[in-house]
Amino acid sequence: MFYITAFILGCIWGSFSNVCIYRLPLNISVTKGRSYCLSCQKQINWFDNIPLVSFIVLMAKCRHCSTKIDFKYFLVELISGLNFLIIFYFFGISIESLLLIILSIFFLIIYFIDLKHFIIPNELTYPLIVLGFGKTFFTNQNYYIFPDYLNSIIGGVAGYTIIWVIIFLYKKIKNIEGMGLGDAKLLAAIGFWFGWIALPFVLFFSSLTALIVSVPSLIKKTKNLQTKIPFGPYIILGCIVYLLLFEKIIKLLN
């Protein structure tokens, strides 16, 4: 029953995450105004806004105008529900669970915003940075996952500096922007959350994954080296894989 409740709560947060994903890039308040159909502008009834269930019952169509509802809404709610379920399964009711749930919510919103709009809003990265450093003062943390305040500071500063240097050098050489400062702030946040030790793996994995995904498009010439890609999602994937493998990584380093 506990895990079912965790999944449901996660789906509810996923529904709110969908609001943030749509509204933040447009500078619309995420707390004011009810959700509405983007096609007919009709307000969505509460019973048509039940996470996962309404999408299935309505067969992915607006009740009023029958416009197809983007599968992304269902996917975000499902991922959020699974995030809550997995985190509580492995960490139970603990400070670690609370921290990782907060992080997963931010990651989910950033992932889909950057994927579509190629931006990472400051409204998301700044709170992540503050939370990442602020959590170092909590007691009873699992310091095997979360670093002390010194490692947190080093990680945050290093994360921002690495991306900033890449941006600076690329602009000097190519005379165009290669990455955005949103990526720098996101990597800084990860550094504050997990310390400097996470950065090499996250950078390596995210860069490698971005390269692997881009190669087919480069071969087919549907994209070129100047084509913009959202790097934030790859950074997030790198961080998730690091968290899944961190025990093995730490053992290798020791």
CORJO-V634601 format. One record per residue. N is the residue number from 1. RES is the residue in one letter. SS is DSSP state (H for helix, E for strand, L for the rest). PSI is psi in degrees with one decimal (* if undefined). D_CENTER is the distance of its C-alpha to the mean C-alpha in Angstrom with 2 decimals. Layout:
N | RES | SS | PSI | D_CENTER
N | RES | SS | PSI | D_CENTER
This chain:
1 | M | L | -38.8 | 27.75
2 | F | H | -44.6 | 25.28
3 | Y | H | -32.5 | 22.70
4 | I | H | -43.3 | 23.37
5 | T | H | -42.2 | 22.78
6 | A | H | -43.2 | 19.47
7 | F | H | -44.2 | 18.39
8 | I | H | -44.9 | 19.79
9 | L | H | -40.5 | 18.08
10 | G | H | -40.7 | 14.69
11 | C | H | -38.4 | 15.71
12 | I | H | -44.7 | 16.88
13 | W | H | -32.7 | 13.64
14 | G | H | -37.5 | 12.12
15 | S | H | -43.1 | 14.94
16 | F | H | -35.4 | 14.14
17 | S | H | -38.1 | 10.50
18 | N | H | -37.9 | 12.40
19 | V | H | -46.3 | 14.57
20 | C | H | -41.9 | 12.00
21 | I | H | -39.6 | 10.60
22 | Y | H | -43.6 | 14.31
23 | R | H | -36.9 | 15.81
24 | L | H | -45.7 | 13.90
25 | P | H | -22.0 | 14.60
26 | L | H | 4.9 | 18.12
27 | N | L | 38.6 | 18.64
28 | I | L | 140.6 | 19.62
29 | S | L | 137.0 | 19.64
30 | V | L | -4.5 | 17.23
31 | T | L | -16.5 | 20.02
32 | K | L | 138.9 | 23.10
33 | G | L | 136.5 | 24.42
34 | R | L | 159.8 | 24.08
35 | S | L | 149.1 | 22.16
36 | Y | E | 161.1 | 24.36
37 | C | L | 130.8 | 24.85
38 | L | L | -16.8 | 23.88
39 | S | L | -56.1 | 27.10
40 | C | L | -5.8 | 29.84
41 | Q | L | 8.7 | 28.30
42 | K | L | 139.6 | 29.54
43 | Q | E | 143.8 | 27.84
44 | I | L | 125.5 | 26.23
45 | N | L | 154.1 | 28.27
46 | W | H | -36.8 | 26.76
47 | F | H | -9.5 | 27.97
48 | D | H | 6.9 | 26.17
49 | N | L | 21.9 | 22.85
50 | I | L | 122.7 | 22.73
51 | P | L | 135.1 | 19.44
52 | L | L | -52.0 | 20.12
53 | V | H | -48.7 | 23.87
54 | S | H | -38.2 | 24.46
55 | F | H | -42.2 | 22.83
56 | I | H | -46.5 | 25.21
57 | V | H | -42.2 | 28.21
58 | L | L | -3.0 | 27.98
59 | M | L | 41.1 | 27.54
60 | A | L | 34.8 | 24.58
61 | K | E | 147.4 | 26.92
62 | C | L | 136.4 | 27.47
63 | R | L | -31.4 | 30.40
64 | H | L | -44.2 | 32.12
65 | C | L | -2.3 | 31.85
66 | S | L | 15.4 | 30.66
67 | T | L | 140.2 | 28.00
68 | K | E | 134.1 | 25.53
69 | I | L | 130.7 | 22.20
70 | D | L | 130.8 | 19.17
71 | F | H | -20.7 | 18.07
72 | K | H | -36.6 | 14.41
73 | Y | H | -44.3 | 15.15
74 | F | H | -43.6 | 16.51
75 | L | H | -43.8 | 13.81
76 | V | H | -44.3 | 10.99
77 | E | H | -40.8 | 13.57
78 | L | H | -46.9 | 14.55
79 | I | H | -42.7 | 11.29
80 | S | H | -42.6 | 10.84
81 | G | H | -43.7 | 14.51
82 | L | H | -36.3 | 14.40
83 | N | H | -49.9 | 11.75
84 | F | H | -46.1 | 14.24
85 | L | H | -48.1 | 17.12
86 | I | H | -42.8 | 16.23
87 | I | H | -46.2 | 15.39
88 | F | H | -31.2 | 18.61
89 | Y | H | -42.6 | 20.52
90 | F | H | -28.9 | 20.05
91 | F | H | -7.0 | 20.09
92 | G | L | -159.7 | 22.07
93 | I | L | 103.3 | 22.42
94 | S | L | 169.1 | 21.65
95 | I | H | -32.9 | 20.00
96 | E | H | -42.4 | 17.74
97 | S | H | -46.0 | 16.58
98 | L | H | -46.1 | 16.01
99 | L | H | -45.3 | 13.99
100 | L | H | -32.1 | 11.77
101 | I | H | -44.7 | 11.41
102 | I | H | -45.7 | 10.49
103 | L | H | -42.0 | 7.81
104 | S | H | -35.3 | 6.53
105 | I | H | -47.7 | 6.92
106 | F | H | -44.6 | 5.20
107 | F | H | -42.9 | 1.79
108 | L | H | -44.4 | 3.71
109 | I | H | -47.1 | 5.30
110 | I | H | -43.3 | 4.19
111 | Y | H | -52.1 | 4.20
112 | F | H | -29.3 | 7.37
113 | I | H | -48.2 | 8.75
114 | D | H | -35.3 | 8.94
115 | L | H | -35.9 | 10.18
116 | K | H | -41.6 | 12.89
117 | H | H | -8.2 | 13.78
118 | F | L | 34.4 | 13.14
119 | I | L | 153.3 | 12.14
120 | I | L | 103.2 | 9.63
121 | P | L | 142.5 | 11.56
122 | N | H | -27.0 | 13.24
123 | E | H | -16.7 | 12.99
124 | L | H | -42.2 | 9.43
125 | T | H | -39.3 | 10.04
126 | Y | H | -47.4 | 13.53
127 | P | H | -36.3 | 13.05
128 | L | H | -41.6 | 10.57
129 | I | H | -46.4 | 13.42
130 | V | H | -45.2 | 16.06
131 | L | H | -39.7 | 14.72
132 | G | H | -41.8 | 14.23
133 | F | H | -40.2 | 17.83
134 | G | H | -32.7 | 19.23
135 | K | H | -19.1 | 18.49
136 | T | H | -16.1 | 20.87
137 | F | H | -2.7 | 23.69
138 | F | L | 148.2 | 23.10
139 | T | L | 166.4 | 25.69
140 | N | L | 28.4 | 25.64
141 | Q | L | 160.8 | 22.30
142 | N | L | 96.5 | 21.92
143 | Y | L | -5.8 | 22.47
144 | Y | L | -25.4 | 22.09
145 | I | L | -50.7 | 18.31
146 | F | L | 131.4 | 18.10
147 | P | L | 170.3 | 20.44
148 | D | L | 176.1 | 23.15
149 | Y | H | -31.7 | 23.03
150 | L | H | -48.4 | 24.71
151 | N | H | -32.7 | 22.34
152 | S | H | -45.9 | 19.43
153 | I | H | -46.5 | 21.15
154 | I | H | -44.7 | 21.97
155 | G | H | -43.4 | 18.45
156 | G | H | -47.7 | 17.08
157 | V | H | -43.4 | 20.00
158 | A | H | -42.5 | 19.95
159 | G | H | -45.6 | 16.31
160 | Y | H | -44.3 | 17.05
161 | T | H | -41.6 | 20.50
162 | I | H | -49.8 | 19.71
163 | I | H | -39.0 | 17.65
164 | W | H | -42.1 | 20.19
165 | V | H | -42.2 | 23.03
166 | I | H | -45.1 | 21.67
167 | I | H | -46.5 | 21.39
168 | F | H | -49.4 | 24.88
169 | L | H | -41.5 | 26.56
170 | Y | H | -40.2 | 25.26
171 | K | H | -36.4 | 26.48
172 | K | H | -41.5 | 29.75
173 | I | H | -46.9 | 30.35
174 | K | H | -15.2 | 29.13
175 | N | L | 25.3 | 29.48
176 | I | L | 161.2 | 26.20
177 | E | L | 127.0 | 22.62
178 | G | L | -37.1 | 20.74
179 | M | L | 169.5 | 17.30
180 | G | L | 159.9 | 16.03
181 | L | H | -16.6 | 15.87
182 | G | H | -38.3 | 12.31
183 | D | H | -39.7 | 11.59
184 | A | H | -42.6 | 14.11
185 | K | H | -36.3 | 12.68
186 | L | H | -45.1 | 9.22
187 | L | H | -33.9 | 11.46
188 | A | H | -42.8 | 13.73
189 | A | H | -43.1 | 11.37
190 | I | H | -39.5 | 10.85
191 | G | H | -41.9 | 14.62
192 | F | H | -36.6 | 15.36
193 | W | H | -43.9 | 13.59
194 | F | H | 3.8 | 15.11
195 | G | L | 170.1 | 17.88
196 | W | H | -26.8 | 19.23
197 | I | H | -23.1 | 19.90
198 | A | H | -22.8 | 16.32
199 | L | H | -47.1 | 16.22
200 | P | H | -44.1 | 18.78
201 | F | H | -46.0 | 17.23
202 | V | H | -44.3 | 13.65
203 | L | H | -44.3 | 15.38
204 | F | H | -49.3 | 17.85
205 | F | H | -43.2 | 15.71
206 | S | H | -41.5 | 13.26
207 | S | H | -43.7 | 16.46
208 | L | H | -43.7 | 18.39
209 | T | H | -43.2 | 16.02
210 | A | H | -39.3 | 15.82
211 | L | H | -46.5 | 19.59
212 | I | H | -41.7 | 20.28
213 | V | H | -34.0 | 18.47
214 | S | H | -26.3 | 20.31
215 | V | H | -48.6 | 23.71
216 | P | H | -39.9 | 24.89
217 | S | H | -35.0 | 24.33
218 | L | H | -39.0 | 26.17
219 | I | H | -43.0 | 28.98
220 | K | H | -8.8 | 29.38
221 | K | L | 24.8 | 29.22
222 | T | L | -17.1 | 26.88
223 | K | L | 159.6 | 24.83
224 | N | L | -177.9 | 26.10
225 | L | L | -14.2 | 25.04
226 | Q | L | -8.8 | 24.69
227 | T | L | 131.8 | 22.24
228 | K | L | 138.4 | 18.94
229 | I | L | 145.4 | 15.80
230 | P | L | 115.7 | 12.17
231 | F | L | -19.5 | 11.39
232 | G | H | -47.0 | 7.83
233 | P | H | -36.0 | 6.78
234 | Y | H | -36.8 | 9.60
235 | I | H | -42.9 | 8.78
236 | I | H | -44.5 | 5.71
237 | L | H | -40.5 | 8.40
238 | G | H | -40.3 | 10.91
239 | C | H | -40.9 | 9.69
240 | I | H | -44.5 | 9.59
241 | V | H | -38.1 | 12.98
242 | Y | H | -44.1 | 14.21
243 | L | H | -34.3 | 13.78
244 | L | H | -29.1 | 15.62
245 | L | H | 7.1 | 18.28
246 | F | H | -35.7 | 18.56
247 | E | H | -42.5 | 21.97
248 | K | H | -37.3 | 23.41
249 | I | H | -44.1 | 22.15
250 | I | H | -41.3 | 23.73
251 | K | H | -38.9 | 26.89
252 | L | H | -39.1 | 27.20
253 | L | H | -27.7 | 27.02
254 | N | L | * | 29.59
